[in-house]
Amino acid sequence: MTALDGAEGWAYAVSGRVRGTALDDLSGEAVARTLPSLLRALDAAGTSGYGIWTPDGRAPQASWPEALLAIGTETPRVPGWRAALVDSGIGLGPVEAGLSALAALTPCLPDARRLIHGDLLSRNVLAGEAGITGVLDWGNALYGDPLYDAAWLLHWWPWYPGWRLGDLHAALLTHWRATGPTPAHLRERLHAYLLHIALDALAYCAYRRRWDEVRAHVGTVLTLASADGGESVLIPAGA
């Protein structure tokens, strides 16, 4: 890959071309076959810091829980979403409920400092017969617990009708058991990350004024916020 300076302060990179089928377009069975390759690639990435990192490699938050709870604060990436929610009549109640539930789960979170892609769909993962061929667009990457990317797939799984024949939960458990002990506080960690992902999607869709999607994400946040830690995660208890 070659990094280049662009006009007006922008920078861009040119990499070798990779070929494959977008993860979004695979069948449920093909996703299950691809997951081990994808998860191994994510496991291999070493990192430092917490939260979304800048080009100099620095992340802004001092801890992983702090990075997650920062989702309630507006950033230049997604401005004006809080006012948009208030103006829409939905209000900030769902956000506050989600943040409160997320804060209650933070004692179960590890001090993990690994690379998270943070956007494994949107045609960002390409796959061939033998596994993944490329992982693109790291603009949402952050440093923290690598289970976050598993929660990302769990959150968006129901949005892809073609994936319903696959068993994502079984594939994830098989991967974790094959690579070591089942992660500690697995259900609580996934629950926390599902909350964060839903809050992030809610904020982004409010910023873009995509109100049907906002309402769907509000429903997810409220469902997760009203459940006990780990209760809404479809990973068997004691797994």
C-alpha positions as CSV (number, residue, x, y, z in Angstrom):
1,M,0.0,0.0,0.0
2,T,1.2,3.5,-0.9
3,A,0.1,6.6,1.1
4,L,-0.1,9.8,-0.8
5,D,-0.7,13.4,0.1
6,G,-3.7,14.9,-1.6
7,A,-4.9,18.4,-2.4
8,E,-6.5,20.6,0.3
9,G,-5.0,18.6,3.2
10,W,-6.6,15.3,2.3
11,A,-4.6,12.1,2.1
12,Y,-5.4,8.8,0.5
13,A,-3.9,5.4,0.0
14,V,-3.6,3.1,-3.0
15,S,-3.4,-0.6,-2.3
16,G,-3.2,-3.7,-4.4
17,R,-6.5,-4.8,-5.8
18,V,-8.3,-7.7,-4.1
19,R,-11.1,-9.7,-5.5
20,G,-14.0,-11.5,-3.8
21,T,-17.7,-11.3,-3.0
22,A,-18.9,-8.8,-0.4
23,L,-19.8,-10.4,2.9
24,D,-23.2,-8.7,2.6
25,D,-24.0,-10.7,-0.6
26,L,-23.1,-14.2,0.8
27,S,-25.6,-16.8,1.8
28,G,-25.9,-17.7,5.4
29,E,-23.9,-20.9,4.8
30,A,-21.2,-19.0,3.0
31,V,-20.9,-16.5,5.8
32,A,-20.5,-19.4,8.3
33,R,-17.6,-20.7,6.1
34,T,-16.0,-17.3,5.9
35,L,-16.2,-16.4,9.6
36,P,-13.2,-18.4,10.8
37,S,-11.0,-16.7,8.2
38,L,-12.3,-13.2,9.1
39,L,-12.1,-13.8,12.9
40,R,-8.5,-15.1,12.6
41,A,-7.5,-12.0,10.6
42,L,-9.0,-9.7,13.3
43,D,-7.4,-11.7,16.1
44,A,-4.0,-11.2,14.5
45,A,-4.1,-7.4,14.7
46,G,-2.2,-5.9,17.7
47,T,-3.1,-2.4,18.9
48,S,-2.8,0.2,21.7
49,G,-5.1,2.8,23.2
50,Y,-8.9,3.0,23.4
51,G,-11.6,4.4,21.0
52,I,-11.5,5.6,17.4
53,W,-7.9,6.3,16.5
54,T,-6.4,9.1,14.4
55,P,-3.8,8.8,11.7
56,D,-1.0,9.2,14.2
57,G,-2.2,6.0,16.0
58,R,-3.5,7.8,19.1
59,A,-6.9,7.0,20.6
60,P,-8.7,9.7,22.7
61,Q,-10.0,7.8,25.7
62,A,-8.1,6.5,28.8
63,S,-10.1,3.3,29.1
64,W,-12.3,1.0,27.1
65,P,-15.5,1.8,29.2
66,E,-14.8,5.5,28.7
67,A,-14.6,5.0,25.0
68,L,-17.9,3.2,24.9
69,L,-19.8,5.7,27.1
70,A,-18.5,8.6,24.9
71,I,-21.2,7.5,22.4
72,G,-23.6,9.8,24.1
73,T,-21.5,12.9,23.2
74,E,-21.6,14.5,19.8
75,T,-18.5,14.6,17.7
76,P,-17.6,16.4,14.4
77,R,-18.2,13.1,12.6
78,V,-21.9,13.0,13.6
79,P,-23.0,16.5,14.6
80,G,-26.5,17.7,15.7
81,W,-28.0,14.3,16.3
82,R,-29.1,15.1,19.9
83,A,-31.1,18.2,18.8
84,A,-32.5,16.3,15.8
85,L,-33.9,13.6,18.2
86,V,-35.4,16.3,20.4
87,D,-37.0,18.1,17.5
88,S,-38.4,14.9,16.1
89,G,-40.4,14.2,19.2
90,I,-38.5,11.0,20.0
91,G,-36.3,12.8,22.5
92,L,-33.2,11.7,24.4
93,G,-35.0,9.3,26.7
94,P,-33.9,6.1,24.8
95,V,-30.3,7.4,24.6
96,E,-30.2,8.0,28.3
97,A,-31.7,4.6,29.0
98,G,-29.2,2.9,26.8
99,L,-26.2,4.8,28.3
100,S,-27.4,3.8,31.8
101,A,-27.7,0.2,30.9
102,L,-24.3,0.3,29.2
103,A,-22.7,1.9,32.3
104,A,-24.1,-0.9,34.5
105,L,-22.3,-3.5,32.3
106,T,-18.8,-1.8,32.4
107,P,-17.6,-3.8,35.4
108,C,-17.7,-6.9,33.1
109,L,-15.6,-5.4,30.4
110,P,-11.9,-6.2,30.0
111,D,-8.9,-3.9,29.6
112,A,-8.5,-5.4,26.1
113,R,-6.5,-3.2,23.6
114,R,-6.9,-4.8,20.2
115,L,-7.8,-3.5,16.8
116,I,-11.6,-3.4,16.0
117,H,-12.7,-2.8,12.4
118,G,-16.1,-1.4,13.5
119,D,-17.9,-1.7,10.1
120,L,-17.6,-5.2,8.7
121,L,-20.6,-4.8,6.4
122,S,-21.3,-2.0,3.8
123,R,-19.3,-4.2,1.3
124,N,-16.1,-3.8,3.3
125,V,-15.3,-7.5,3.6
126,L,-14.5,-9.5,0.4
127,A,-14.5,-13.3,0.4
128,G,-13.4,-16.1,-1.9
129,E,-13.7,-19.8,-1.7
130,A,-10.9,-20.1,0.8
131,G,-11.9,-17.3,3.1
132,I,-11.6,-13.5,3.2
133,T,-9.6,-11.9,0.4
134,G,-9.7,-8.3,1.7
135,V,-11.0,-6.1,4.5
136,L,-11.6,-2.5,3.3
137,D,-12.4,0.9,4.8
138,W,-11.0,1.2,8.3
139,G,-12.5,4.6,8.8
140,N,-14.5,3.4,11.8
141,A,-11.7,1.4,13.4
142,L,-11.1,1.7,17.1
143,Y,-9.0,0.1,19.8
144,G,-10.6,-2.0,22.5
145,D,-12.2,-5.5,23.0
146,P,-12.1,-7.6,19.8
147,L,-15.5,-9.1,20.8
148,Y,-17.0,-5.8,19.5
149,D,-16.7,-7.0,15.9
150,A,-18.6,-10.2,16.8
151,A,-21.4,-8.1,18.4
152,W,-21.4,-6.0,15.2
153,L,-22.3,-9.1,13.2
154,L,-24.9,-10.2,15.8
155,H,-26.5,-6.8,15.6
156,W,-26.8,-6.6,11.9
157,W,-27.5,-10.3,11.2
158,P,-31.4,-9.9,11.3
159,W,-31.1,-7.1,8.7
160,Y,-29.9,-9.6,6.1
161,P,-32.7,-12.1,5.1
162,G,-30.3,-14.2,3.0
163,W,-28.3,-14.9,6.2
164,R,-31.1,-16.5,8.2
165,L,-30.2,-20.1,7.3
166,G,-26.8,-19.7,8.8
167,D,-26.1,-20.1,12.6
168,L,-23.9,-17.1,13.5
169,H,-24.0,-18.0,17.3
170,A,-22.8,-21.5,16.7
171,A,-20.0,-20.3,14.4
172,L,-18.8,-17.7,16.9
173,L,-18.8,-20.2,19.8
174,T,-16.9,-22.7,17.6
175,H,-14.3,-20.1,16.8
176,W,-13.8,-19.1,20.4
177,R,-13.6,-22.6,21.7
178,A,-11.1,-23.5,19.0
179,T,-8.8,-20.6,19.8
180,G,-8.8,-20.8,23.6
181,P,-11.2,-20.7,26.6
182,T,-14.6,-19.1,26.0
183,P,-14.1,-15.4,26.7
184,A,-14.9,-14.4,30.3
185,H,-18.2,-12.5,30.8
186,L,-19.1,-13.3,27.2
187,R,-22.8,-12.5,27.3
188,E,-22.4,-9.3,29.3
189,R,-19.7,-8.0,27.0
190,L,-21.7,-8.8,23.9
191,H,-24.7,-7.2,25.5
192,A,-22.7,-4.0,26.2
193,Y,-21.4,-3.8,22.6
194,L,-24.9,-4.5,21.2
195,L,-26.1,-1.5,23.2
196,H,-23.2,0.7,21.9
197,I,-23.7,-0.4,18.3
198,A,-27.5,0.4,18.5
199,L,-26.8,3.8,20.1
200,D,-24.2,4.6,17.4
201,A,-26.7,3.6,14.7
202,L,-29.4,5.6,16.3
203,A,-27.2,8.7,16.5
204,Y,-26.0,8.3,12.9
205,C,-29.5,7.8,11.5
206,A,-30.8,10.8,13.5
207,Y,-28.0,12.9,12.0
208,R,-29.0,11.7,8.6
209,R,-32.8,12.2,9.4
210,R,-33.5,8.6,8.5
211,W,-36.4,8.3,10.9
212,D,-37.7,4.9,10.1
213,E,-34.3,3.5,10.9
214,V,-34.0,5.7,14.0
215,R,-37.3,4.1,15.3
216,A,-36.0,0.6,14.7
217,H,-32.7,1.4,16.6
218,V,-34.7,3.0,19.4
219,G,-36.6,-0.3,19.8
220,T,-33.4,-2.2,19.9
221,V,-31.9,0.1,22.5
222,L,-34.9,0.0,24.7
223,T,-35.1,-3.8,24.5
224,L,-31.5,-4.2,25.5
225,A,-31.7,-1.6,28.2
226,S,-34.7,-3.3,29.8
227,A,-33.0,-6.7,29.9
228,D,-30.7,-8.1,32.5
229,G,-27.0,-8.1,31.5
230,G,-26.5,-10.7,28.8
231,E,-30.2,-11.7,28.7
232,S,-30.8,-10.4,25.2
233,V,-27.7,-12.1,23.8
234,L,-28.5,-15.3,22.1
235,I,-25.4,-17.1,23.3
236,P,-26.4,-20.0,25.6
237,A,-26.0,-19.3,29.3
238,G,-22.8,-20.9,30.6
239,A,-21.3,-21.1,27.1
